[in-house]
């Protein structure tokens, strides 16, 4: 158990460092990341965030949680749990949005990885990780609350996400234990 915890802590630190690489910013593309206030959680993998006074729809890169609000589709197995987790962890919090190569999807939503920094955590919402920053996209996958969804060119962490998904599936965590293949 201790060995698994240490490995997880190291993984989150490495991922946080990889996500927040300021030396790779493209000056023509705007900042590689920005701070935002999560004003509303739409579902497990989509939020609304206030960025420089504007509210934007933001879709998390690399993850796909079961549907809960998609028009014309029934609520999917483990969708409410994924949505509830995202609500509890993100709503009302300041987060860092880290952008991928492609900044928007075909629906006009911003595409981003989310990092939660300890200094911005609301004390009424417990910290789930001992690391300085949490890479929220990977937390969803490792807890079995999401499957991987790789869409190039935003595939920077596809390998990591696939490994986390495999580990969650083998352990029967979340949707992998509740919903079947």
Residue frames relative to the residue before (quaternion, step in Angstrom):
aa qw qx qy qz dx dy dz
X 1.0000 0.0000 0.0000 0.0000 0.00 0.00 0.00
X 0.6615 0.4971 -0.3064 0.4706 3.59 0.91 -0.93
X 0.6383 0.5335 -0.3213 0.4523 3.57 0.98 -0.86
X 0.6462 0.5139 -0.3088 0.4722 3.59 0.99 -0.86
X 0.6466 0.5211 -0.3157 0.4590 3.63 0.97 -0.86
X 0.6588 0.5020 -0.3103 0.4665 3.58 0.91 -0.92
X 0.6481 0.5164 -0.3147 0.4628 3.58 0.95 -0.85
X 0.6550 0.5034 -0.3069 0.4726 3.59 0.97 -0.82
X 0.6496 0.5148 -0.3204 0.4586 3.58 0.95 -0.86
X 0.6547 0.4998 -0.3131 0.4727 3.59 0.94 -0.87
X 0.6354 0.5376 -0.3250 0.4490 3.58 0.96 -0.88
X 0.6822 0.4844 -0.2992 0.4588 3.61 0.84 -0.89
X 0.6356 0.5156 -0.3343 0.4674 3.61 1.01 -0.74
X 0.6619 0.5016 -0.3076 0.4645 3.59 0.89 -0.91
X 0.6658 0.4979 -0.3061 0.4638 3.58 0.89 -0.92
X 0.6362 0.5247 -0.3355 0.4553 3.60 0.95 -0.82
X 0.6579 0.4968 -0.3141 0.4709 3.58 0.95 -0.80
X 0.6556 0.5081 -0.3126 0.4629 3.58 0.99 -0.80
X 0.6698 0.5067 -0.3018 0.4512 3.58 0.95 -0.85
X 0.7726 0.3841 -0.1873 0.4695 3.57 0.89 -0.88
X 0.2559 0.8005 -0.5037 0.1998 3.62 1.12 0.61
X 0.1664 -0.8253 0.5302 0.1005 3.62 0.01 1.19
X 0.5949 0.5966 -0.3697 0.3917 3.60 1.12 -0.46
X 0.6830 0.4830 -0.2935 0.4627 3.62 1.22 -0.22
X 0.3576 0.7534 -0.4924 0.2492 3.61 1.17 0.22
X 0.2879 -0.7160 0.6139 0.1662 3.54 -1.09 0.86
X 0.3894 -0.7610 0.4590 0.2420 3.62 -0.38 1.16
X 0.6531 0.5131 -0.3213 0.4549 3.60 1.12 -0.52
X 0.6882 0.4889 -0.2770 0.4590 3.58 1.17 -0.52
X 0.5347 -0.5814 0.4326 0.4346 3.59 1.22 -0.15
X 0.7339 -0.4208 0.2728 0.4582 3.58 -1.24 0.01
X 0.5168 -0.6435 0.4759 0.3038 3.56 -1.17 0.68
X 0.7939 0.0482 -0.0313 0.6054 3.58 1.22 -0.40
X 0.0549 -0.7782 0.6242 0.0424 3.53 -1.31 0.32
X 0.4617 -0.6388 0.5293 0.3140 3.54 -1.23 0.44
X 0.0034 -0.7940 0.6070 -0.0342 3.56 -1.10 0.73
X 0.3441 -0.6920 0.5916 0.2296 3.54 -1.29 0.47
X 0.3323 -0.7301 0.5608 0.2049 3.59 -0.73 1.04
X 0.1787 -0.8218 0.5372 0.0645 3.56 -0.42 1.25
X 0.7998 -0.0197 0.0453 0.5983 3.57 1.18 -0.58
X 0.2488 -0.7203 0.6243 0.1719 3.53 -1.12 0.74
X 0.3205 -0.7578 0.5421 0.1705 3.57 -0.69 1.13
X 0.7365 -0.2108 0.1589 0.6228 3.56 0.95 -0.97
X 0.8130 -0.3225 0.1746 0.4523 3.58 -1.23 -0.20
X 0.8151 0.2335 -0.1078 0.5191 3.60 1.06 -0.65
X 0.7066 0.3782 -0.2583 0.5394 3.60 1.24 0.30
X 0.0300 -0.7992 0.5999 -0.0230 3.55 -0.94 0.99
X 0.3023 -0.6537 0.6319 0.2865 3.51 -1.40 -0.01
X 0.0276 -0.8140 0.5795 -0.0292 3.55 -0.90 0.94
X 0.3622 -0.7007 0.5735 0.2213 3.55 -1.12 0.76
X 0.0108 0.7815 -0.6184 0.0824 3.53 -0.68 1.25
X 0.8313 -0.1189 0.0354 0.5418 3.58 -0.56 1.16
X 0.7629 -0.4039 0.1956 0.4655 3.57 0.87 0.98
X 0.6746 0.4541 -0.2878 0.5059 3.61 1.25 -0.23
X 0.3155 -0.7226 0.5769 0.2131 3.59 -1.05 0.74
X 0.0802 -0.8027 0.5906 -0.0226 3.54 -0.82 1.12
X 0.3926 -0.6377 0.5971 0.2875 3.55 -1.21 0.57
X 0.0658 -0.8002 0.5961 -0.0042 3.57 -0.89 0.99
X 0.1721 -0.7645 0.6173 0.0692 3.56 -0.86 1.08
X 0.4197 -0.7128 0.5033 0.2501 3.58 -0.81 0.99
X 0.4157 -0.7194 0.5090 0.2248 3.56 -0.91 0.98
X 0.8573 0.2583 -0.1705 0.4114 3.53 -1.17 0.75
X 0.7317 0.3672 -0.2249 0.5283 3.59 1.27 -0.04
X 0.0714 -0.7695 0.6331 0.0437 3.52 -1.22 0.57
X 0.1505 -0.7879 0.5933 0.0681 3.56 -0.45 1.22
X 0.6141 -0.5414 0.4039 0.4081 3.59 -1.15 0.47
X 0.5641 -0.6540 0.4078 0.2964 3.56 -1.06 0.87
X 0.0550 -0.7823 0.6191 0.0421 3.53 -1.19 0.70
X 0.8143 0.2427 -0.0979 0.5181 3.60 1.09 -0.62
X 0.4247 0.7165 -0.4694 0.2931 3.63 1.21 0.12
X 0.4655 -0.6979 0.4658 0.2815 3.59 -0.67 1.09
X 0.8227 0.2327 -0.1923 0.4816 3.54 -0.97 0.93
X 0.6962 0.4120 -0.2797 0.5171 3.60 1.24 0.01
X 0.4696 -0.6599 0.4961 0.3130 3.58 -1.01 0.73
X 0.5962 -0.5162 0.4581 0.4102 3.55 -1.30 0.32
X 0.3111 -0.7815 0.5186 0.1536 3.57 -0.77 1.07
X 0.6773 -0.4931 0.3722 0.3995 3.52 -1.29 0.50
X 0.8501 0.1030 -0.1627 0.4901 3.53 -0.92 1.11
X 0.3889 0.7313 -0.4688 0.3069 3.59 1.27 0.18
X 0.6727 0.4915 -0.3189 0.4518 3.62 0.82 -0.89
X 0.6447 0.5175 -0.3298 0.4559 3.61 0.99 -0.75
X 0.6512 0.5016 -0.3159 0.4738 3.61 0.97 -0.84
X 0.6606 0.5047 -0.3027 0.4661 3.57 0.94 -0.89
X 0.6500 0.5165 -0.3109 0.4627 3.59 0.94 -0.89
X 0.6426 0.5222 -0.3257 0.4564 3.60 0.96 -0.84
X 0.6701 0.4877 -0.3027 0.4707 3.58 0.87 -0.92
X 0.6035 0.5431 -0.3498 0.4675 3.61 1.01 -0.78
X 0.7199 0.4796 -0.2554 0.4320 3.56 0.73 -1.09
X 0.7304 0.4391 -0.2380 0.4658 3.57 1.05 -0.71
X 0.8166 0.3242 -0.1364 0.4577 3.59 0.96 -0.80
X 0.6140 0.5968 -0.3779 0.3522 3.59 0.89 -0.81
X 0.8254 0.1917 -0.1793 0.4999 3.55 -0.84 1.07
X 0.6255 0.5532 -0.3319 0.4387 3.59 1.26 0.03
X 0.4180 -0.6305 0.5821 0.2981 3.50 -1.32 0.46
X 0.0219 -0.7922 0.6087 -0.0383 3.53 -0.89 1.00
X 0.3904 -0.6559 0.5726 0.2991 3.54 -1.30 0.19
X 0.2089 -0.7430 0.6259 0.1121 3.55 -0.86 1.05
X 0.1044 -0.7802 0.6162 0.0253 3.55 -0.74 1.10
X 0.3039 -0.8111 0.4814 0.1340 3.53 -0.49 1.24
X 0.4137 -0.6733 0.5557 0.2583 3.51 -1.27 0.56
X 0.7456 -0.3515 0.2952 0.4830 3.55 -1.31 -0.24
X 0.7343 0.2833 -0.1673 0.5938 3.56 0.93 -0.94
X 0.3145 -0.8121 0.4701 0.1438 3.59 -0.57 1.15
X 0.7974 0.1617 -0.0778 0.5761 3.63 1.15 -0.52
X 0.3873 -0.6996 0.5449 0.2523 3.53 -1.20 0.57
X 0.7361 -0.4272 0.2853 0.4407 3.59 -1.29 0.01
X 0.6599 0.4872 -0.3035 0.4848 3.61 1.25 -0.32
X 0.5707 -0.6230 0.3669 0.3893 3.60 1.28 0.05
X 0.4881 0.6600 -0.4421 0.3616 3.60 1.26 0.06
X 0.4985 -0.5991 0.5263 0.3400 3.56 -1.18 0.62
X 0.2341 -0.7421 0.6116 0.1425 3.54 -1.18 0.65
X 0.1708 0.8110 -0.5371 0.1569 3.59 -0.71 1.03
X 0.3762 -0.6014 0.6413 0.2923 3.44 -1.44 0.32
X 0.2504 -0.7726 0.5638 0.1499 3.59 -1.13 0.58
X 0.0985 -0.7585 0.6432 0.0366 3.50 -1.00 0.97
X 0.1790 -0.7550 0.6231 0.0987 3.55 -0.92 0.98
X 0.1870 -0.7964 0.5687 0.0856 3.56 -0.64 1.10
X 0.5938 -0.6254 0.3795 0.3351 3.57 -0.89 1.00
X 0.6618 0.5326 -0.3215 0.4183 3.59 0.92 -0.83
X 0.7127 0.4241 -0.2621 0.4934 3.59 1.18 -0.33
X 0.4776 0.6908 -0.4398 0.3183 3.60 1.22 0.00
X 0.4285 -0.6587 0.5638 0.2544 3.51 -1.14 0.80
X 0.4555 -0.7244 0.4388 0.2742 3.62 -0.63 1.05
X 0.6052 0.5479 -0.3747 0.4394 3.61 1.14 -0.33
X 0.6906 0.3690 -0.2591 0.5655 3.58 1.31 -0.16
X 0.3667 -0.7925 0.4365 0.2167 3.60 -0.25 1.26
X 0.4846 -0.6310 0.5264 0.2999 3.53 -1.19 0.68
X 0.2675 -0.7971 0.5268 0.1250 3.58 -0.79 1.01
X 0.7689 0.2928 -0.1442 0.5498 3.59 1.23 -0.20
X 0.4517 -0.7062 0.4733 0.2705 3.58 -1.01 0.72
X 0.5402 0.6458 -0.4016 0.3605 3.59 1.22 -0.13
X 0.6499 -0.5288 0.3893 0.3826 3.57 -1.29 0.39
X 0.7956 0.0642 -0.0187 0.6021 3.58 0.97 -0.79
X 0.2544 -0.7544 0.5848 0.1552 3.57 -1.12 0.67
X 0.3193 -0.7174 0.5971 0.1639 3.51 -0.96 0.98
X 0.2850 -0.8380 0.4377 0.1578 3.56 0.13 1.35
X 0.5970 0.5699 -0.3730 0.4239 3.62 0.97 -0.75
X 0.6965 0.4639 -0.2774 0.4719 3.58 0.92 -0.90
X 0.5842 0.5679 -0.3713 0.4454 3.60 1.12 -0.59
X 0.6328 0.5357 -0.3312 0.4504 3.60 0.94 -0.85
X 0.6931 0.4701 -0.2781 0.4705 3.57 0.89 -0.94
X 0.7017 0.4854 -0.2907 0.4330 3.60 0.78 -0.97
X 0.6822 0.4562 -0.2893 0.4927 3.61 1.16 -0.48
X 0.4997 -0.6717 0.4185 0.3521 3.58 1.28 -0.02
X 0.4665 0.6792 -0.4404 0.3566 3.58 1.17 0.55
X 0.7800 0.1676 -0.0918 0.5959 3.59 1.31 -0.19
X 0.3467 -0.6584 0.6184 0.2528 3.49 -1.37 0.37
X 0.5569 -0.5755 0.4576 0.3864 3.56 -1.23 0.28
X 0.0464 -0.7571 0.6514 0.0198 3.54 -1.22 0.62
X 0.0453 -0.8264 0.5608 -0.0238 3.56 -0.17 1.30
X 0.0632 0.7691 -0.6304 0.0845 3.54 -0.72 1.15
X 0.3386 -0.7439 0.5438 0.1904 3.56 -0.50 1.24
X 0.5873 -0.1273 -0.7946 -0.0867 1.58 -2.16 1.21
X 0.5294 0.6259 -0.4184 0.3911 3.62 1.25 0.10
X 0.3602 0.7509 -0.4646 0.3010 3.54 0.63 1.20
X 0.2210 0.8391 -0.4716 0.1572 3.54 1.30 0.41
X 0.7995 0.2548 -0.1193 0.5306 3.60 0.97 -0.82
X 0.2512 0.8084 -0.5012 0.1793 3.60 1.22 0.40
X 0.6613 0.5113 -0.3151 0.4494 3.60 0.89 -0.86
X 0.6455 0.5087 -0.3084 0.4791 3.57 0.95 -0.89
X 0.6777 0.4985 -0.2986 0.4506 3.57 0.82 -0.98
X 0.6384 0.5209 -0.3287 0.4616 3.62 1.00 -0.77
X 0.6495 0.5026 -0.3221 0.4710 3.61 0.98 -0.79
X 0.6572 0.5012 -0.3131 0.4679 3.60 0.95 -0.84
X 0.6408 0.5231 -0.3200 0.4619 3.58 1.00 -0.80
X 0.6456 0.5215 -0.3137 0.4613 3.57 0.94 -0.88
X 0.6600 0.5015 -0.3045 0.4693 3.59 0.94 -0.88
X 0.6548 0.5005 -0.3132 0.4719 3.61 0.96 -0.84
X 0.6566 0.5081 -0.3131 0.4612 3.60 0.96 -0.85
X 0.6596 0.5073 -0.3102 0.4598 3.59 0.92 -0.88
X 0.7056 0.4449 -0.2549 0.4891 3.59 1.06 -0.75
X 0.4175 -0.7258 0.4558 0.3020 3.61 1.27 -0.19
X 0.3356 0.7626 -0.4922 0.2519 3.58 1.14 0.57
X 0.8707 0.1217 -0.0834 0.4692 3.52 -1.21 0.68
X 0.8517 -0.0571 0.0588 0.5175 3.54 -0.91 -0.97
X 0.6019 0.5818 -0.3628 0.4095 3.61 1.11 -0.57
X 0.7145 0.4056 -0.2570 0.5088 3.60 1.10 -0.55
X 0.7269 0.4592 -0.2265 0.4577 3.58 1.15 -0.59
X 0.8127 0.3545 -0.1338 0.4427 3.58 0.96 -0.82
X 0.4644 -0.6603 0.4707 0.3561 3.60 1.13 -0.30
X 0.7190 -0.4714 0.2971 0.4153 3.59 -1.27 0.11
